Every structure is written in structure tokens, then in C-alpha cells.
Amino acid sequence: MTFGDAIAEMQFDKKVRRDGWDRDQFIFLVPGSTFKVNRPPLSTIYPLGTEIEYLPHIDLRRNDDETIEVWTAPHVDLVAIDWRIVPG
């Protein structure tokens, strides 16, 4: 499927990956949310209790250490047609 198809699937809480990626590496949609500031580093910018809005974004689960990071798509991934839904 295309990256556009992958985005559509992520709207339904699906995880997706490219064929060439490691089995345990994938991207997923993080919906927007409201967060009350309760700890650093945000408390060094806003007063405690301030509500801030997190905008929707895509995160990547890294395979090497199982950490999560914000994902910025390289052009090669945007035009790829080998996107797949991660089972489970």
C-alpha cells in the first residue's frame, strides 16, 4: 500500500511498517491531546497546571532498543508502495 493508505490505516489505530524494515519496527499515529504541565521540562516553560495542547504526530518504535521517537518521513518512505499493516 502507499503511504497515503498507511496514514488512513493509522487513523484506525493500526501500526504500519515497510517491507524492508525489521519485524519489530513500525510507525503509529499519536492523536492530539491536552496535557497539564506537572514536571520538567515543561514546568520550566509554563506554570504547573497549565493546559497545553499536543498536536497529532507519528511516532516510530525503534527495533534496536525498543524506544519510541517522533518520526519524520524521508522522501523514500513517502513514495514507497510497500507499506504493510503490522499484525496484532
The first five atom37 places (N, CA, C, CB, O) and aatype in JSON, in Angstrom:
{
  "aatype": [12, 16, 13, 7, 3, 0, 9, 0, 6, 12, 5, 13, 3, 11, 11, 19, 1, 1, 3, 7, 17, 3, 1, 3, 5, 13, 9, 13, 10, 19, 14, 7, 15, 16, 13, 11, 19, 2, 1, 14, 14, 10, 15, 16, 9, 18, 14, 10, 7, 16, 6, 9, 6, 18, 10, 14, 8, 9, 3, 10, 1, 1, 2, 3, 3, 6, 16, 9, 6, 19, 17, 16, 0, 14, 8, 19, 3, 10, 19, 0, 9, 3, 17, 1, 9, 19, 14, 7],
  "atom_mask": [
    [1, 1, 1, 1, 1],
    [1, 1, 1, 1, 1],
    [1, 1, 1, 1, 1],
    [1, 1, 1, 0, 1],
    [1, 1, 1, 1, 1],
    [1, 1, 1, 1, 1],
    [1, 1, 1, 1, 1],
    [1, 1, 1, 1, 1],
    [1, 1, 1, 1, 1],
    [1, 1, 1, 1, 1],
    [1, 1, 1, 1, 1],
    [1, 1, 1, 1, 1],
    [1, 1, 1, 1, 1],
    [1, 1, 1, 1, 1],
    [1, 1, 1, 1, 1],
    [1, 1, 1, 1, 1],
    [1, 1, 1, 1, 1],
    [1, 1, 1, 1, 1],
    [1, 1, 1, 1, 1],
    [1, 1, 1, 0, 1],
    [1, 1, 1, 1, 1],
    [1, 1, 1, 1, 1],
    [1, 1, 1, 1, 1],
    [1, 1, 1, 1, 1],
    [1, 1, 1, 1, 1],
    [1, 1, 1, 1, 1],
    [1, 1, 1, 1, 1],
    [1, 1, 1, 1, 1],
    [1, 1, 1, 1, 1],
    [1, 1, 1, 1, 1],
    [1, 1, 1, 1, 1],
    [1, 1, 1, 0, 1],
    [1, 1, 1, 1, 1],
    [1, 1, 1, 1, 1],
    [1, 1, 1, 1, 1],
    [1, 1, 1, 1, 1],
    [1, 1, 1, 1, 1],
    [1, 1, 1, 1, 1],
    [1, 1, 1, 1, 1],
    [1, 1, 1, 1, 1],
    [1, 1, 1, 1, 1],
    [1, 1, 1, 1, 1],
    [1, 1, 1, 1, 1],
    [1, 1, 1, 1, 1],
    [1, 1, 1, 1, 1],
    [1, 1, 1, 1, 1],
    [1, 1, 1, 1, 1],
    [1, 1, 1, 1, 1],
    [1, 1, 1, 0, 1],
    [1, 1, 1, 1, 1],
    [1, 1, 1, 1, 1],
    [1, 1, 1, 1, 1],
    [1, 1, 1, 1, 1],
    [1, 1, 1, 1, 1],
    [1, 1, 1, 1, 1],
    [1, 1, 1, 1, 1],
    [1, 1, 1, 1, 1],
    [1, 1, 1, 1, 1],
    [1, 1, 1, 1, 1],
    [1, 1, 1, 1, 1],
    [1, 1, 1, 1, 1],
    [1, 1, 1, 1, 1],
    [1, 1, 1, 1, 1],
    [1, 1, 1, 1, 1],
    [1, 1, 1, 1, 1],
    [1, 1, 1, 1, 1],
    [1, 1, 1, 1, 1],
    [1, 1, 1, 1, 1],
    [1, 1, 1, 1, 1],
    [1, 1, 1, 1, 1],
    [1, 1, 1, 1, 1],
    [1, 1, 1, 1, 1],
    [1, 1, 1, 1, 1],
    [1, 1, 1, 1, 1],
    [1, 1, 1, 1, 1],
    [1, 1, 1, 1, 1],
    [1, 1, 1, 1, 1],
    [1, 1, 1, 1, 1],
    [1, 1, 1, 1, 1],
    [1, 1, 1, 1, 1],
    [1, 1, 1, 1, 1],
    [1, 1, 1, 1, 1],
    [1, 1, 1, 1, 1],
    [1, 1, 1, 1, 1],
    [1, 1, 1, 1, 1],
    [1, 1, 1, 1, 1],
    [1, 1, 1, 1, 1],
    [1, 1, 1, 0, 1]
  ],
  "atom_positions": [
    [[0.84, -1.18, 0.0], [0.0, 0.0, 0.0], [0.88, 1.24, 0.0], [-0.95, 0.0, 1.21], [2.07, 1.15, 0.32]],
    [[0.33, 2.36, -0.35], [1.06, 3.62, -0.39], [1.12, 4.24, 1.01], [0.39, 4.61, -1.38], [0.48, 3.77, 1.94]],
    [[1.91, 5.3, 1.14], [1.98, 5.99, 2.43], [0.62, 6.61, 2.77], [3.08, 7.07, 2.4], [0.24, 6.65, 3.94]],
    [[-0.1, 7.09, 1.75], [-1.44, 7.62, 2.0], [-2.36, 6.55, 2.57], [0.0, 0.0, 0.0], [-3.14, 6.82, 3.48]],
    [[-2.26, 5.33, 2.04], [-3.03, 4.21, 2.58], [-2.6, 3.91, 4.02], [-2.86, 2.95, 1.69], [-3.43, 3.62, 4.88]],
    [[-1.29, 3.99, 4.27], [-0.77, 3.72, 5.61], [-1.31, 4.74, 6.62], [0.78, 3.74, 5.6], [-1.67, 4.38, 7.74]],
    [[-1.36, 6.0, 6.22], [-1.91, 7.04, 7.1], [-3.37, 6.74, 7.4], [-1.77, 8.45, 6.46], [-3.82, 6.86, 8.54]],
    [[-4.11, 6.35, 6.37], [-5.53, 6.02, 6.58], [-5.67, 4.88, 7.57], [-6.2, 5.65, 5.24], [-6.55, 4.92, 8.43]],
    [[-4.83, 3.86, 7.48], [-4.89, 2.74, 8.43], [-4.52, 3.19, 9.84], [-3.96, 1.62, 7.98], [-5.12, 2.72, 10.81]],
    [[-3.54, 4.08, 9.95], [-3.15, 4.56, 11.28], [-4.28, 5.34, 11.95], [-1.9, 5.44, 11.17], [-4.35, 5.41, 13.18]],
    [[-5.16, 5.93, 11.16], [-6.33, 6.63, 11.72], [-7.23, 5.66, 12.48], [-7.13, 7.33, 10.59], [-8.01, 6.07, 13.35]],
    [[-7.12, 4.37, 12.15], [-7.91, 3.33, 12.82], [-7.05, 2.52, 13.8], [-8.54, 2.4, 11.79], [-7.3, 1.34, 14.02]],
    [[-6.04, 3.18, 14.37], [-5.16, 2.6, 15.39], [-4.32, 1.43, 14.89], [-5.98, 2.14, 16.56], [-3.9, 0.59, 15.69]],
    [[-4.08, 1.35, 13.6], [-3.21, 0.31, 13.05], [-1.76, 0.79, 13.1], [-3.62, -0.06, 11.59], [-1.49, 1.99, 12.99]],
    [[-0.84, -0.15, 13.26], [0.58, 0.12, 13.17], [1.01, -0.33, 11.79], [1.4, -0.62, 14.3], [0.5, -1.32, 11.27]],
    [[1.96, 0.39, 11.17], [2.4, 0.06, 9.83], [3.92, 0.08, 9.75], [1.79, 1.03, 8.8], [4.6, 0.72, 10.55]],
    [[4.43, -0.64, 8.75], [5.87, -0.65, 8.51], [6.12, -0.93, 7.04], [6.58, -1.71, 9.4], [5.23, -1.36, 6.31]],
    [[7.36, -0.68, 6.62], [7.78, -1.01, 5.26], [8.25, -2.44, 5.22], [8.89, -0.05, 4.78], [8.67, -2.99, 6.23]],
    [[8.18, -3.06, 4.04], [8.63, -4.44, 3.87], [10.07, -4.65, 4.31], [8.48, -4.85, 2.42], [10.38, -5.69, 4.9]],
    [[10.95, -3.72, 4.05], [12.36, -3.89, 4.36], [12.74, -3.59, 5.81], [0.0, 0.0, 0.0], [13.89, -3.8, 6.2]],
    [[11.8, -3.11, 6.59], [12.09, -2.79, 7.99], [12.14, -4.06, 8.83], [11.03, -1.81, 8.56], [11.57, -5.08, 8.47]],
    [[12.84, -3.96, 9.96], [12.84, -5.08, 10.9], [11.42, -5.36, 11.37], [13.77, -4.79, 12.1], [10.58, -4.46, 11.42]],
    [[11.17, -6.61, 11.71], [9.83, -7.06, 12.09], [9.23, -6.25, 13.24], [9.87, -8.52, 12.47], [8.02, -6.01, 13.25]],
    [[10.05, -5.84, 14.2], [9.54, -5.15, 15.39], [9.61, -3.63, 15.27], [10.31, -5.59, 16.6], [9.38, -2.94, 16.26]],
    [[9.93, -3.1, 14.11], [9.99, -1.66, 13.89], [8.74, -1.24, 13.14], [11.27, -1.25, 13.11], [8.37, -1.85, 12.14]],
    [[8.08, -0.18, 13.61], [6.86, 0.28, 12.96], [6.57, 1.72, 13.35], [5.67, -0.63, 13.32], [7.18, 2.26, 14.27]],
    [[5.64, 2.33, 12.63], [5.17, 3.68, 12.97], [3.7, 3.6, 13.35], [5.39, 4.67, 11.78], [2.99, 2.68, 12.97]],
    [[3.27, 4.61, 14.12], [1.88, 4.66, 14.56], [1.5, 6.11, 14.82], [1.65, 3.8, 15.83], [2.35, 6.96, 15.09]],
    [[0.21, 6.38, 14.73], [-0.31, 7.73, 14.93], [-0.54, 7.99, 16.42], [-1.61, 7.93, 14.14], [-1.16, 7.19, 17.12]],
    [[-0.05, 9.12, 16.87], [-0.31, 9.57, 18.23], [-1.35, 10.69, 18.1], [1.02, 10.07, 18.98], [-1.04, 11.75, 17.56]],
    [[-2.57, 10.47, 18.6], [-3.6, 11.5, 18.45], [-3.27, 12.72, 19.3], [-4.99, 10.95, 18.82], [-2.52, 12.63, 20.27]],
    [[-3.83, 13.83, 18.93], [-3.66, 15.03, 19.74], [-4.28, 14.85, 21.1], [0.0, 0.0, 0.0], [-5.19, 14.05, 21.28]],
    [[-3.78, 15.62, 22.06], [-4.31, 15.52, 23.42], [-4.02, 16.82, 24.17], [-3.71, 14.3, 24.16], [-3.23, 17.65, 23.74]],
    [[-4.67, 16.95, 25.31], [-4.39, 18.06, 26.21], [-3.64, 17.51, 27.41], [-5.71, 18.79, 26.65], [-3.98, 16.45, 27.94]],
    [[-2.62, 18.23, 27.84], [-1.75, 17.78, 28.91], [-1.61, 18.89, 29.94], [-0.36, 17.35, 28.37], [-1.4, 20.05, 29.58]],
    [[-1.74, 18.55, 31.21], [-1.5, 19.54, 32.27], [-0.04, 19.45, 32.7], [-2.45, 19.3, 33.5], [0.45, 18.38, 33.06]],
    [[0.64, 20.57, 32.64], [2.06, 20.61, 32.99], [2.24, 20.2, 34.45], [2.65, 22.03, 32.74], [1.64, 20.79, 35.35]],
    [[3.08, 19.17, 34.66], [3.29, 18.7, 36.03], [4.75, 18.35, 36.33], [2.43, 17.5, 36.29], [5.06, 17.89, 37.43]],
    [[5.65, 18.56, 35.37], [7.07, 18.21, 35.6], [7.94, 18.88, 34.54], [7.27, 16.65, 35.57], [7.45, 19.35, 33.51]],
    [[9.26, 18.92, 34.81], [10.18, 19.42, 33.79], [10.17, 18.49, 32.58], [11.62, 19.56, 34.37], [9.87, 17.31, 32.75]],
    [[10.48, 18.93, 31.41], [10.97, 20.26, 31.12], [9.87, 21.3, 30.92], [11.82, 20.21, 29.91], [10.15, 22.5, 30.89]],
    [[8.62, 20.84, 30.77], [7.54, 21.81, 30.52], [7.35, 22.79, 31.67], [6.24, 21.09, 30.26], [6.99, 23.94, 31.44]],
    [[7.6, 22.35, 32.9], [7.41, 23.25, 34.05], [8.46, 24.37, 34.09], [7.45, 22.46, 35.35], [8.32, 25.32, 34.85]],
    [[9.5, 24.24, 33.27], [10.47, 25.34, 33.17], [10.04, 26.36, 32.13], [11.85, 24.79, 32.82], [10.64, 27.43, 32.0]],
    [[8.98, 26.02, 31.38], [8.47, 26.9, 30.34], [7.11, 27.48, 30.73], [8.36, 26.16, 29.01], [6.83, 28.66, 30.5]],
    [[6.25, 26.63, 31.32], [4.88, 27.0, 31.7], [4.7, 26.79, 33.2], [3.84, 26.17, 30.89], [5.37, 25.95, 33.79]],
    [[3.79, 27.55, 33.81], [3.46, 27.29, 35.21], [2.82, 25.9, 35.38], [2.51, 28.38, 35.76], [2.13, 25.42, 34.49]],
    [[3.07, 25.27, 36.54], [2.44, 23.98, 36.83], [0.94, 24.1, 36.69], [2.81, 23.5, 38.25], [0.35, 25.1, 37.1]],
    [[0.31, 23.08, 36.11], [-1.14, 23.07, 35.93], [-1.62, 23.7, 34.64], [0.0, 0.0, 0.0], [-2.8, 23.57, 34.29]],
    [[-0.73, 24.38, 33.92], [-1.12, 24.97, 32.64], [-1.5, 23.86, 31.67], [0.02, 25.84, 32.06], [-0.77, 22.88, 31.55]],
    [[-2.62, 24.0, 30.99], [-3.01, 23.02, 29.98], [-2.38, 23.42, 28.65], [-4.56, 22.93, 29.85], [-2.51, 24.55, 28.19]],
    [[-1.7, 22.46, 28.05], [-1.14, 22.68, 26.73], [-1.68, 21.61, 25.79], [0.42, 22.67, 26.77], [-2.06, 20.52, 26.22]],
    [[-1.7, 21.94, 24.53], [-2.23, 21.01, 23.54], [-1.09, 20.37, 22.77], [-3.2, 21.72, 22.58], [-0.25, 21.07, 22.19]],
    [[-1.06, 19.04, 22.76], [-0.13, 18.29, 21.92], [-0.85, 17.99, 20.61], [0.37, 16.98, 22.62], [-1.97, 17.47, 20.62]],
    [[-0.23, 18.31, 19.51], [-0.83, 18.06, 18.21], [-0.57, 16.62, 17.77], [-0.27, 19.05, 17.16], [0.41, 16.0, 18.2]],
    [[-1.44, 16.08, 16.93], [-1.23, 14.71, 16.44], [0.11, 14.62, 15.7], [-2.39, 14.29, 15.5], [0.55, 15.58, 15.06]],
    [[0.74, 13.47, 15.8], [2.01, 13.23, 15.11], [2.22, 11.73, 14.97], [3.19, 13.9, 15.87], [1.48, 10.93, 15.52]],
    [[3.25, 11.37, 14.23], [3.57, 9.96, 14.01], [4.84, 9.63, 14.79], [3.75, 9.65, 12.49], [5.83, 10.37, 14.74]],
    [[4.8, 8.53, 15.52], [5.97, 8.04, 16.25], [6.48, 6.75, 15.62], [5.62, 7.8, 17.74], [5.74, 6.05, 14.93]],
    [[7.75, 6.47, 15.86], [8.41, 5.27, 15.39], [8.85, 4.44, 16.58], [9.62, 5.61, 14.49], [9.47, 4.95, 17.51]],
    [[8.53, 3.15, 16.54], [9.08, 2.23, 17.54], [10.35, 1.68, 16.93], [8.06, 1.07, 17.92], [10.33, 0.99, 15.91]],
    [[11.46, 1.99, 17.57], [12.77, 1.54, 17.09], [12.98, 0.08, 17.45], [13.9, 2.4, 17.67], [12.61, -0.36, 18.54]],
    [[13.56, -0.66, 16.56], [13.78, -2.08, 16.8], [15.01, -2.33, 17.66], [13.93, -2.8, 15.48], [15.01, -3.27, 18.45]],
    [[16.03, -1.5, 17.53], [17.29, -1.8, 18.2], [17.22, -1.72, 19.72], [18.35, -0.86, 17.71], [17.85, -2.52, 20.41]],
    [[16.46, -0.78, 20.25], [16.37, -0.66, 21.71], [14.93, -0.51, 22.21], [17.2, 0.52, 22.18], [14.7, -0.21, 23.38]],
    [[13.97, -0.72, 21.32], [12.54, -0.68, 21.65], [12.08, 0.66, 22.21], [12.22, -1.77, 22.63], [11.1, 0.71, 22.96]],
    [[12.78, 1.74, 21.87], [12.36, 3.07, 22.3], [11.42, 3.66, 21.25], [13.58, 3.98, 22.52], [11.31, 3.16, 20.13]],
    [[10.76, 4.73, 21.64], [9.84, 5.44, 20.76], [10.41, 6.82, 20.48], [8.41, 5.54, 21.39], [10.93, 7.47, 21.38]],
    [[10.31, 7.25, 19.23], [10.75, 8.59, 18.88], [9.78, 9.2, 17.88], [12.2, 8.58, 18.32], [9.09, 8.47, 17.16]],
    [[9.73, 10.51, 17.83], [8.93, 11.18, 16.81], [9.56, 10.87, 15.46], [8.85, 12.74, 17.06], [10.78, 10.93, 15.31]],
    [[8.73, 10.53, 14.49], [9.22, 10.12, 13.18], [8.96, 11.19, 12.14], [8.57, 8.81, 12.76], [7.84, 11.7, 12.03]],
    [[9.98, 11.53, 11.39], [9.86, 12.41, 10.24], [10.18, 11.57, 9.02], [10.82, 13.66, 10.35], [11.27, 11.02, 8.89]],
    [[9.23, 11.48, 8.12], [9.36, 10.58, 6.97], [10.39, 11.08, 5.97], [8.01, 10.42, 6.28], [10.33, 12.23, 5.52]],
    [[11.35, 10.22, 5.62], [12.22, 10.57, 4.49], [11.44, 10.42, 3.18], [13.5, 9.66, 4.48], [10.46, 9.68, 3.1]],
    [[11.88, 11.12, 2.16], [11.16, 11.09, 0.88], [10.97, 9.68, 0.35], [11.89, 11.91, -0.14], [9.92, 9.36, -0.22]],
    [[11.96, 8.83, 0.53], [11.86, 7.47, 0.01], [10.68, 6.72, 0.63], [13.17, 6.7, 0.26], [10.06, 5.9, -0.03]],
    [[10.37, 7.0, 1.89], [9.22, 6.36, 2.53], [7.9, 6.96, 2.06], [9.33, 6.48, 4.04], [6.89, 6.26, 1.99]],
    [[7.9, 8.24, 1.73], [6.67, 8.89, 1.27], [6.19, 8.35, -0.07], [6.87, 10.38, 1.18], [4.99, 8.31, -0.33]],
    [[7.12, 7.94, -0.92], [6.72, 7.47, -2.25], [6.71, 5.94, -2.36], [7.66, 8.04, -3.3], [6.4, 5.4, -3.42]],
    [[7.05, 5.26, -1.29], [7.1, 3.8, -1.31], [5.69, 3.2, -1.44], [7.78, 3.26, -0.04], [4.7, 3.81, -1.03]],
    [[5.63, 2.02, -2.02], [4.34, 1.31, -2.16], [4.38, -0.05, -1.46], [4.0, 1.13, -3.65], [3.57, -0.93, -1.75]],
    [[5.33, -0.21, -0.53], [5.46, -1.49, 0.16], [5.09, -1.4, 1.65], [6.89, -2.01, 0.02], [5.62, -2.14, 2.48]],
    [[4.2, -0.49, 1.97], [3.74, -0.36, 3.36], [2.8, -1.52, 3.7], [3.01, 1.01, 3.57], [2.0, -1.96, 2.87]],
    [[2.91, -2.01, 4.93], [2.1, -3.13, 5.4], [1.56, -2.85, 6.79], [2.91, -4.43, 5.4], [2.2, -2.15, 7.58]],
    [[0.41, -3.4, 7.09], [-0.14, -3.32, 8.45], [0.59, -4.35, 9.31], [-1.71, -3.58, 8.47], [0.81, -5.48, 8.88]],
    [[0.97, -3.94, 10.51], [1.62, -4.85, 11.45], [0.54, -5.71, 12.09], [2.45, -4.06, 12.53], [-0.4, -5.17, 12.67]],
    [[0.66, -7.04, 11.99], [-0.36, -7.89, 12.6], [-0.42, -7.74, 14.12], [-0.09, -9.35, 12.25], [0.57, -7.43, 14.78]],
    [[-1.61, -7.96, 14.64], [-1.79, -7.94, 16.09], [-2.17, -6.64, 16.57], [0.0, 0.0, 0.0], [-2.36, -6.46, 17.77]]
  ]
}
